[in-house]
Amino acid sequence: MNKLNTKDIDSLKKAIELQKNDCNIEAVNILEELIKKNPSNARVIGFLGLFLSKTDRYKEAIWYLEKAIKTKPDNELLFLSLYINYVEVEEFEKAFQTLFRYLENNPADMFKDTLEELLDGLTSGYGVAHKSKIVFHAKMNNVTVPEELE
Protein backbone atom coordinates (compact mmCIF):
# COMPACT_ATOMS: atom_id res chain seq x y z
CA MET A 1 0.00 0.00 0.00
CA ASN A 2 1.46 3.30 -1.01
CA LYS A 3 1.12 6.38 1.12
CA LEU A 4 -0.68 9.43 -0.14
CA ASN A 5 1.17 12.71 -0.41
CA THR A 6 -0.29 15.84 1.19
CA LYS A 7 -2.03 16.98 -2.01
CA ASP A 8 -3.63 13.55 -2.49
CA ILE A 9 -4.76 13.45 1.15
CA ASP A 10 -6.45 16.80 0.59
CA SER A 11 -8.10 15.46 -2.56
CA LEU A 12 -9.34 12.39 -0.67
CA LYS A 13 -10.77 14.62 2.06
CA LYS A 14 -12.49 16.75 -0.59
CA ALA A 15 -14.01 13.63 -2.19
CA ILE A 16 -15.32 12.47 1.18
CA GLU A 17 -16.83 15.90 1.86
CA LEU A 18 -18.47 15.94 -1.57
CA GLN A 19 -19.97 12.49 -0.97
CA LYS A 20 -21.32 13.60 2.41
CA ASN A 21 -23.12 16.37 0.52
CA ASP A 22 -24.52 13.88 -2.01
CA CYS A 23 -22.18 15.07 -4.75
CA ASN A 24 -21.32 11.48 -5.57
CA ILE A 25 -20.31 11.90 -9.21
CA GLU A 26 -17.88 14.68 -8.33
CA ALA A 27 -16.46 12.56 -5.50
CA VAL A 28 -15.99 9.60 -7.86
CA ASN A 29 -14.26 11.85 -10.42
CA ILE A 30 -11.70 12.90 -7.80
CA LEU A 31 -11.17 9.31 -6.66
CA GLU A 32 -10.73 8.08 -10.22
CA GLU A 33 -7.90 10.59 -10.63
CA LEU A 34 -6.42 9.56 -7.29
CA ILE A 35 -6.50 5.85 -8.15
CA LYS A 36 -4.45 6.52 -11.30
CA LYS A 37 -1.65 7.93 -9.14
CA ASN A 38 -2.22 5.60 -6.18
CA PRO A 39 -3.41 2.27 -7.59
CA SER A 40 -2.59 0.28 -4.46
CA ASN A 41 -3.72 2.69 -1.76
CA ALA A 42 -6.30 0.84 0.33
CA ARG A 43 -8.17 3.98 1.40
CA VAL A 44 -8.59 5.23 -2.17
CA ILE A 45 -9.62 1.75 -3.35
CA GLY A 46 -12.17 1.36 -0.56
CA PHE A 47 -13.71 4.80 -0.95
CA LEU A 48 -13.87 4.43 -4.72
CA GLY A 49 -15.75 1.16 -4.34
CA LEU A 50 -18.17 2.70 -1.84
CA PHE A 51 -18.75 5.84 -3.89
CA LEU A 52 -19.17 3.98 -7.21
CA SER A 53 -22.05 2.17 -5.52
CA LYS A 54 -23.68 5.53 -4.84
CA THR A 55 -23.60 6.30 -8.57
CA ASP A 56 -25.17 2.94 -9.54
CA ARG A 57 -21.91 1.70 -11.08
CA TYR A 58 -22.32 -1.60 -9.28
CA LYS A 59 -20.11 -3.85 -11.39
CA GLU A 60 -17.20 -1.44 -11.15
CA ALA A 61 -17.80 -1.03 -7.43
CA ILE A 62 -17.64 -4.79 -6.90
CA TRP A 63 -14.11 -4.98 -8.27
CA TYR A 64 -12.85 -2.22 -5.95
CA LEU A 65 -14.75 -3.51 -2.93
CA GLU A 66 -13.35 -7.03 -3.35
CA LYS A 67 -9.87 -5.53 -3.56
CA ALA A 68 -10.45 -3.32 -0.51
CA ILE A 69 -11.72 -6.25 1.55
CA LYS A 70 -8.43 -8.06 1.01
CA THR A 71 -6.68 -5.32 2.98
CA LYS A 72 -9.53 -4.77 5.47
CA PRO A 73 -11.13 -8.19 6.07
CA ASP A 74 -13.02 -7.01 9.18
CA ASN A 75 -14.62 -3.91 7.67
CA GLU A 76 -18.36 -4.49 7.82
CA LEU A 77 -19.21 -1.44 5.70
CA LEU A 78 -17.13 -2.77 2.81
CA PHE A 79 -18.77 -6.20 3.08
CA LEU A 80 -22.27 -4.74 3.33
CA SER A 81 -21.68 -2.54 0.31
CA LEU A 82 -20.31 -5.52 -1.62
CA TYR A 83 -23.36 -7.57 -0.62
CA ILE A 84 -25.70 -4.82 -1.82
CA ASN A 85 -23.82 -4.44 -5.10
CA TYR A 86 -24.09 -8.16 -5.79
CA VAL A 87 -27.84 -7.98 -5.11
CA GLU A 88 -28.14 -4.98 -7.46
CA VAL A 89 -26.51 -6.92 -10.32
CA GLU A 90 -28.62 -9.96 -9.41
CA GLU A 91 -25.69 -12.16 -8.43
CA PHE A 92 -27.56 -13.48 -5.43
CA GLU A 93 -25.32 -16.45 -4.70
CA LYS A 94 -22.30 -14.15 -4.49
CA ALA A 95 -24.29 -11.84 -2.24
CA PHE A 96 -25.04 -14.70 0.16
CA GLN A 97 -21.41 -15.84 0.10
CA THR A 98 -20.28 -12.29 0.90
CA LEU A 99 -22.65 -12.12 3.86
CA PHE A 100 -21.54 -15.49 5.20
CA ARG A 101 -17.84 -14.78 4.58
CA TYR A 102 -18.11 -11.76 6.86
CA LEU A 103 -20.28 -13.37 9.53
CA GLU A 104 -18.08 -16.46 9.80
CA ASN A 105 -15.40 -14.31 11.43
CA ASN A 106 -17.16 -11.20 12.72
CA PRO A 107 -20.26 -10.20 14.65
CA ALA A 108 -23.06 -8.41 12.82
CA ASP A 109 -23.79 -4.80 13.47
CA MET A 110 -24.90 -3.29 10.16
CA PHE A 111 -25.69 -6.77 8.87
CA LYS A 112 -28.36 -7.26 11.58
CA ASP A 113 -30.90 -5.45 9.38
CA THR A 114 -29.92 -7.69 6.48
CA LEU A 115 -30.41 -10.79 8.60
CA GLU A 116 -33.85 -9.54 9.67
CA GLU A 117 -34.78 -8.94 6.02
CA LEU A 118 -33.54 -12.38 5.03
CA LEU A 119 -35.54 -14.00 7.82
CA ASP A 120 -38.63 -12.21 6.50
CA GLY A 121 -37.72 -13.39 3.03
CA LEU A 122 -37.47 -16.99 4.20
CA THR A 123 -41.07 -16.90 5.36
CA SER A 124 -42.10 -15.97 1.80
CA GLY A 125 -39.75 -18.38 0.01
CA TYR A 126 -36.69 -16.20 -0.68
CA GLY A 127 -33.25 -17.60 0.16
CA VAL A 128 -34.50 -21.00 1.33
CA ALA A 129 -31.36 -22.71 0.01
CA HIS A 130 -29.47 -20.80 2.71
CA LYS A 131 -32.03 -21.12 5.48
CA SER A 132 -29.82 -22.95 7.96
CA LYS A 133 -26.97 -20.44 7.63
CA ILE A 134 -29.31 -17.44 7.82
CA VAL A 135 -31.01 -18.80 10.94
CA PHE A 136 -27.66 -19.78 12.48
CA HIS A 137 -26.11 -16.34 11.96
CA ALA A 138 -29.28 -14.59 13.10
CA LYS A 139 -29.20 -16.53 16.38
CA MET A 140 -25.46 -15.92 16.81
CA ASN A 141 -26.09 -12.19 16.45
CA ASN A 142 -29.15 -11.98 18.71
CA VAL A 143 -31.57 -11.37 15.86
CA THR A 144 -35.02 -12.70 16.67
CA VAL A 145 -35.88 -15.71 14.52
CA PRO A 146 -39.59 -16.18 13.75
CA GLU A 147 -40.98 -19.28 15.43
CA GLU A 148 -41.91 -20.95 12.14
CA LEU A 149 -38.26 -20.89 11.04
CA GLU A 150 -36.80 -22.58 14.11
N, C-alpha and C positions, 0 to 999 in steps of 0.2 A: 504494500500500500504506500503510495507516494503521499508526501505531505503537501498541503496547499500553501502557496505563497500568500502574502498579505493581501494582494489584489484579488486573488481567487477566493480567499476567505470572505472578503467584502462582497464579492459577487454571489457567493453561496448565501450569505446573510440576506442580501437583497432578494434573491429568489425565494427564500423562505418567507420573507415579509410580503412579497407579492402574492404568494400562495395563500397566506393567512387572510389576505384581502380579496380572495377569489379571483385573482389575476393569474389563473393557472397557465394559460398559453404563454404569457410573458415569462413566467417562472421557468417553464420547460425550455423556452428559447435560451435563457441564461444557462441552464444546466446542460443543454446540448453543446453549448460552446465550452463550458467547463470540462465536460467529459472528453472532448477532443484533446485538451491539454493535460488532463488528469485521468486517463482511462482506467487506472487501477485504484483510484481513491474510493474507499468504501462509503464514505459519506455522500459523495457526489452520485455514486451508483445507486445507493439506497433512496436518496431524495428523488432522483430522476425516475426511478421505478414508481415511487409513490405518486409523484406529480403527473406522470404519463397516465396513470389510472384516472386522475381527475379530468383529463381531457379525452377520455374514452379511447385511448390508444392502448387497449388491453393487451394485445399480443406483444407489442414492444415492451410494455411494462413488465410482463411476465419474465422476459429475458433478464432485465435488470434486477428484478426482485429475486429471482433464483440466484443470481450472482451475489447480490447483497446478503442473502441468507447464509451463504457459505462463509462469510466473514463475521456474521452476527446470528449464530444459530439459536439464540434464545430471545430474539426480538419478535415479540408477539405481533406488533403492528405490521412488520414486514410479512409475516406468515398470513395474517388476516387479509392484508391487501392482495397477496398472491392467491389466496383462496377465492376472494371475490372476483379477481380477474379471470381465474379459471371458470368460475360460474358464468361470468359475462360472455366468454367465448364458447360456452356450452361444453367444456371439457370437465364434466362432472366427476369422473373417476379421479382425475388429477386433483380436483378440488378436495375430494374426500381424503386422498392420500396426503395432501398438504396439511389438512386439519389434523389427521392422526399423527403425522410426522412431528408436528409441534407438541401435541398433547402427550405423546409417549414420553417426553423428557421434561415437560414444563406444565405448571398448573395453568388453568384457564383464568383469564381476567376478561379481556375483550371477547374471547371466544365463548364466554358463557351465554351471550345472546344467541350466538350461532347454534350452540347446542340446544337451547330452548326451541329455536326455530326448527331444527332438525327433528327434535322429539315431536313437535306438532306435525311436521311433515310425515313422520312415520305413521301417525294415526290415520293419515289420508293416503298412505301408500307410497310416499316419496322416500327414497333412500333405504328401502327395506333390506337390500343386500348387505347393508352396513349396520343393521339394527343392533347387533350385539356390541359392536365397538362404540356406537353412539351412546347406547344406554350405559355401558361401562364407563366411558369418559364423563358422562353427565353425573353419574354417581360419585366418581372420584373427585369431581369439582363442585360437589354440593348443589347440583342443579336438580330440581324436583322432577322425578320421572313419573309420568302419568301411570296410574295403577294398571291400566290395560296393557302397558308395555313391559311390565316387570315379569 
